[in-house]
């Protein structure tokens, strides 16, 4: 069993690739983030990750786990503990995550207006796959008066380059395809 790691643009987040499904392919709409130990209480593996000192966030992708640490922690020590936990979990044959069948935050709803449908489709087709490669995710929050509000998750949350990603990448693309979009902001800035 060989677990790979990849650095992400966020120096406090590393992407762990266990070589098997975490959530599973085709379940991209069910990516899961745990921002603290309380949120992880219902997921045994995430709860165990939070029991490691200095782990501050856990994010599950289709085939990866992104783990975020605080600024004081040393990756050399944490990586070893996290990899051992992943190996033990896999050796026990336990799933990392039981797929949530509830509707996802970014799914297209029948009451979405035409612009919101276009925004969600572009995010799903062009943005989310690229951001997942860096161990994160971006979810639509709302479209209000020309402004698109997005949630940054996984490695994207707290990443020093996330503002540049929003402004230079996502905002420019959305403005190009959807003239009604004037700006993109993180959802917490409203």
C-alpha positions in Angstrom: 0.0 0.0 0.0 1.5 3.3 -1.1 0.0 6.6 -0.1 1.1 9.6 -2.1 1.1 13.2 -1.0 1.0 16.4 -3.1 1.6 19.9 -2.0 -1.1 22.4 -2.7 -0.9 26.2 -3.3 -1.9 26.6 0.4 1.3 25.9 2.4 -0.8 24.7 5.4 -2.6 22.1 3.4 -1.4 18.8 1.9 -3.3 16.5 -0.4 -3.1 12.8 0.5 -3.9 10.2 -2.2 -4.5 6.8 -0.7 -4.7 5.0 -4.0 -8.4 4.2 -3.6 -11.7 6.0 -3.6 -12.4 8.4 -0.7 -15.8 9.5 -1.8 -15.7 7.8 -5.2 -15.8 8.9 -8.8 -19.0 10.4 -9.9 -19.7 11.7 -6.5 -18.1 15.0 -7.1 -21.3 16.7 -6.0 -20.8 15.1 -2.6 -17.4 16.4 -1.7 -17.2 16.9 2.1 -15.4 19.3 4.3 -15.0 19.2 8.1 -13.9 22.6 9.5 -13.5 21.4 13.1 -13.8 18.3 15.3 -17.5 18.9 16.1 -18.4 18.8 12.4 -16.4 15.5 12.1 -18.2 13.8 15.0 -20.3 11.7 12.6 -17.3 10.6 10.5 -15.0 8.2 12.2 -11.9 8.8 10.0 -12.2 12.6 10.1 -12.8 12.5 13.8 -9.5 10.5 14.1 -7.7 13.1 12.0 -8.8 15.9 14.3 -7.5 13.9 17.3 -4.0 14.7 15.9 -2.7 17.9 17.4 -2.7 20.9 15.0 -5.1 19.5 12.4 -7.6 22.3 11.6 -9.5 21.2 8.5 -10.3 18.0 6.6 -11.6 17.8 3.1 -12.6 14.7 1.1 -12.5 14.6 -2.6 -13.3 11.7 -4.9 -9.9 10.1 -4.5 -8.0 12.4 -2.1 -8.0 13.8 1.5 -6.8 17.3 2.0 -5.6 18.1 5.5 -4.9 21.6 6.8 -2.7 22.3 9.8 -2.2 25.4 11.9 0.9 27.7 11.3 2.8 26.2 14.2 2.8 22.6 13.1 5.6 20.9 11.2 4.5 18.8 8.2 7.4 16.4 8.6 5.8 15.2 11.9 2.2 15.5 10.9 2.5 13.7 7.5 3.8 10.6 9.2 0.9 10.5 11.7 -1.7 11.1 9.0 -0.2 8.5 6.7 -0.2 5.9 9.5 -3.8 6.7 10.2 -4.8 6.4 6.5 -3.0 3.0 6.3 -4.6 1.7 9.5 -8.0 2.7 8.2 -7.5 1.1 4.8 -6.1 -2.1 6.3 -9.2 -2.4 8.4 -11.3 -2.2 5.2 -13.3 0.8 6.4 -14.7 3.4 4.1 -13.5 7.0 4.5 -16.9 8.4 3.9 -20.4 7.1 3.4 -21.9 9.2 0.6 -24.5 11.7 1.7 -27.6 11.4 -0.4 -28.9 14.9 0.5 -28.9 17.5 -2.2 -25.5 19.3 -2.6 -25.0 23.0 -2.1 -24.2 23.7 -5.7 -26.7 21.5 -7.5 -29.0 23.2 -10.0 -32.4 23.6 -8.6 -35.7 24.1 -10.5 -36.2 27.5 -8.8 -32.8 28.8 -9.9 -32.9 31.7 -12.4 -31.2 31.4 -15.8 -28.1 33.3 -14.7 -27.6 31.1 -11.6 -28.0 28.0 -13.7 -25.3 29.3 -16.1 -22.9 30.2 -13.2 -23.4 26.8 -11.5 -22.8 25.0 -14.8 -19.6 26.9 -15.5 -18.3 26.3 -12.0 -19.0 22.6 -12.2 -17.6 22.1 -15.7 -14.5 24.4 -15.7 -13.6 25.5 -12.2 -14.3 22.7 -9.7 -12.2 20.0 -11.6 -9.2 22.3 -11.7 -9.5 23.4 -8.1 -9.9 19.7 -7.0 -6.5 19.0 -8.5 -5.1 21.4 -5.9 -7.0 19.7 -3.1 -9.9 22.1 -2.8 -13.3 23.0 -3.9 -15.3 26.1 -4.7 -19.1 26.2 -4.2 -21.7 28.7 -5.3 -23.4 30.6 -2.5 -25.5 33.1 -4.4 -25.8 35.7 -7.2 -26.9 39.1 -6.0 -26.9 42.4 -7.9 -24.2 41.3 -10.3 -22.0 39.8 -7.6 -21.3 36.0 -7.4 -20.5 34.8 -3.9 -18.5 31.6 -3.6 -17.4 29.4 -0.7 -13.8 28.3 -0.7 -13.2 24.8 0.7 -10.4 22.4 1.4 -7.0 23.7 0.3 -8.7 26.8 -1.1 -9.9 27.9 2.3 -7.3 30.3 3.7 -5.0 29.8 0.8 -2.8 32.9 0.1 -3.5 32.6 -3.7 -7.3 32.2 -3.3 -8.1 35.9 -3.9 -6.0 35.8 -7.1 -7.9 32.6 -8.2 -11.2 34.3 -7.5 -10.4 37.6 -9.3 -8.0 36.6 -12.1 -9.4 33.2 -12.9 -13.0 32.7 -11.9 -14.2 36.3 -12.2 -12.7 36.8 -15.6 -14.2 33.6 -16.9 -17.7 34.2 -15.5 -17.7 37.8 -16.9 -16.6 36.5 -20.3 -19.5 34.0 -20.5 -22.1 35.8 -18.5 -22.2 39.6 -19.0 -24.5 40.0 -16.0 -21.6 39.0 -13.7 -19.8 42.1 -12.5 -17.7 40.7 -9.7 -16.8 37.6 -7.7 -16.3 37.6 -3.9 -15.8 35.1 -1.1 -19.2 34.3 0.5 -18.0 35.4 4.0 -17.5 39.0 2.8 -21.1 40.0 2.6 
